[in-house]
Amino acid sequence: MIVQRKTINANVSITGIGLHSGIYTKVELHPAAAGSGITFVRADLHGLRIPALQASTTALDYATTVGKDDVAVGTVEHLLSAVMACGLTDVDIHIDGPEVPIIDGSALPFMHLIDAAGVRALDATVAPLRITEPIEVVHGEKSIRIVPSNRLILKYRIDFPHPSIGKQSFHFDFEHDNFLRKIAPARTFGFMRDVEKLRAAGLARGGSVENCIVLDDSGIVNGTLRFRDEFVRHKILDLLGDLALIGRPIIGEITATRAGHALHSQFVAKLLEATNGLADHESREAGSIESFA
């Protein structure tokens, strides 16, 4: 199966605070030429270009960061999830700071942004990464496994010892289900008990009840959920964004259990290694990725 390469029709922008840095930044999406891929452009640093490709991982698990030459762009997963859902293969993402704005904690604002820009087909195609045999990454009770399929299917299971979460599972068929309606609105979440630890580590400086679901030990402290199982839906949103680091569409059935960004990153690296996918990107400048949960 061959996929038509796509970009956007016009420049569009959005501004907001970074979840972890607490820094306000502007993100502007620009159309890009066929074959250029998804690239972050640090507008504040002389246009330094950072390809959204997998290269290295860290053990932290609070967001996904792409970087090059000690320069990074953090919390890219929600934007990349929207980019993947809209079928974009080539776009320049200009940003004037170190982190993509969190906005409301979901992918919905980025879906609306891409819709405002419009999507157009390019005069080029790309071959998806097709899985021909099972590949799995396991770390204790956490795991991600992919098996052959004729389309992309994402299955996620989580289990949090919290009265508002507990055990949840969700099945998303990328070809037949509606990402905009079923996944994009699902927001990131965090626990009040972790806030002090995160901020001591220089994280969550921009987190608030306006941009994530906040939980204390007994329940949700900032309003109602958008879905009864919003937590696991957001995990699927994150996984799709992290799969963007493959650099092309993927075909297979993926089952993730109690995973997060760090395991997603290890999984993408193993996929590329197992399928010789890294060779497909040697012509592009290598980037790096760190993962935080």
Secondary structure as UniProt FT lines:
FT   STRAND          3..8
FT   STRAND          12..18
FT   TURN            19..21
FT   STRAND          24..31
FT   TURN            34..35
FT   STRAND          38..42
FT   TURN            43..47
FT   STRAND          48..51
FT   STRAND          64..68
FT   TURN            69..70
FT   STRAND          71..74
FT   HELIX           77..85
FT   TURN            86..87
FT   STRAND          91..95
FT   TURN            103..104
FT   HELIX           108..117
FT   STRAND          119..126
FT   STRAND          129..130
FT   STRAND          135..139
FT   TURN            140..141
FT   STRAND          142..147
FT   STRAND          152..160
FT   TURN            163..165
FT   STRAND          166..173
FT   TURN            174..176
FT   HELIX           179..182
FT   TURN            183..185
FT   STRAND          189..191
FT   HELIX           192..200
FT   TURN            201..202
FT   TURN            205..206
FT   TURN            209..211
FT   STRAND          213..215
FT   TURN            228..229
FT   HELIX           230..243
FT   HELIX           244..246
FT   STRAND          250..257
FT   HELIX           261..274
FT   TURN            275..276
FT   HELIX           277..281
FT   TURN            282..283
FT   STRAND          288..291
//
